[in-house]
Amino acid sequence: MRSLAAILWAGALASAPLGVSLVATSAAAQDFYAGKTITFVIGFGVNNGYDLYSRMLGRHMGKHLAGRPNIVPQNMPGAGSLAAINYIYNVAPKDGTVLGMIDQAAPLTQSFGSASLKADVGKFNWIGRISDNAAVLYGWHDAPVQKISDAYEKELIIAAPGQSSRTLSSFLRNALGLRFRILTGYRGPAESQLAMERGEVHALTQPFSVLRAEKPEWLRDDKVRLLLQVGVDGHPDLKDVPLVASLARTDEERLMIELVAGNSRVGRAVMSPPGQPPARVQELRAAFTKTMSDPEYLSEIRRANIDHNPMAGEDLQKVVEAALKVSPELVARARKLSEYED
């Protein structure tokens, strides 16, 4: 099997017009990026997975672009990254000097018809995915629910500070009859974890790699129970933890679960504005792919003890576009079942 870099290189050869040398293309790229700065817009604040992955990539990707531009992070939190999405789509320069990382649920937000979204996320140029988001619903060790099947009979109080966890938890409650009570007043995972230790809530959802990195003692000392993998593809280290799709009783339920939970496949992904020159997009994708195997970058990933499961930009583009092509009837039903009720 060819590497991602080989595939991208083959694509560059195939698309180059006859008589135009790759040396000339490289020189043009060198001229464009020399002395320039790329702004990396992060749709969330600091000290979270989106911020960590974005800054880590930004420290290394510039050296794989001709001209070696500086990449400068810019946090733009607001409305679950809608502020960043709308800025990148409508305002940011469309010349290759802006990258972004936005909420993985952006395709679902568009499918569900958010009035605040002023963009078509399928038209972004998706540069590549650093890792999928293999998230897990976990509960405190003395909670009444010790395995997910218990939640059909016993109440599970879930802290859901984010839109993705609130949407999925609401769907599982409304569509499948799990006895979830969803509390949304906590400001983030850290506050939710403290609430769980105090006994105010029983459970919350987080990326497994984040839980493992931040609270290794909880896993080591059996302080928590891993109840359910809430991503589509699952984590290789959680083979004994059921996948959310396994809860489906019908084909329609399975399709709706894949729609609602499918944002895990987008994960921590890099995109750029629509309307850029195709050659510039190709340069960015090739540089991203090279970064994914950069020894210094990989050393940082290992030290941070976070997941790393890259996807090439062309493949990621197809994932996003496919997520936006679900039948309107199925989307409408899934949206109704995902509505949060206090």
C-alpha angles and dihedrals in degrees: 000000000000119000121249089251090055092050092050091047091050089051091052091052093047094050098044112106117243112270095023111110125217086232089063091047091051091049091052091051090048090053093049100049099033108116093000132123125221115213112217107205113205113198094212139049126265129288100043137099096267091053094044095051093043095052092044092053092044092057092061113022097074093068089060093058121082107254091029097240121198115251113214121192119226119186112215107176123178139121096359091311094310088124090059094042093053092045095050093046100044109021113022120098113267097215104094097271095107129066127172147191116207139173111304088224093064093110091051091047088055093046091051090052108244111195090209094060110096097178145069103234091196088067095056114104102246108212101187146302121255095194140341118244108251096185126181135203106225133179137202115269095249097043116125090244110070097164130020094253088063089066092073088067106023131052118252115197108211128194107219110177094158132066095238095053091043092051095047095043090050091050093050090049097045100037104034103027099242109160098239122159106197122208117192104177098096118101099219147329096293093055090044091052091053090050089052091051089050091051096245091121133018103213150002140187125248138153105275093230090055092050090048093049098043102036109024090148091060090059094040094050096040092244091145138040119222102224109172142358104230098190125091099238104033132220121282091228094053103061092136094053112088120245118238091239089063088071092065115111097187138030090251092054090049091052092048091049090051089050095049096039097034093095086081086074091060090048118150100356136164123226139168136205122290121252099045122144107272091232090057091051089050090052092052093047092049091049091049091052092050090050091055089067098035107128094218092049092047090050089057091049091053093048091051090049093221131142120270118192108147127198125194118248096245091055093044090052088057092049092054094044092048091051088058095052099067113129114272090232093057092044091051092051093046091048092053092049091048096057112123117234121184 
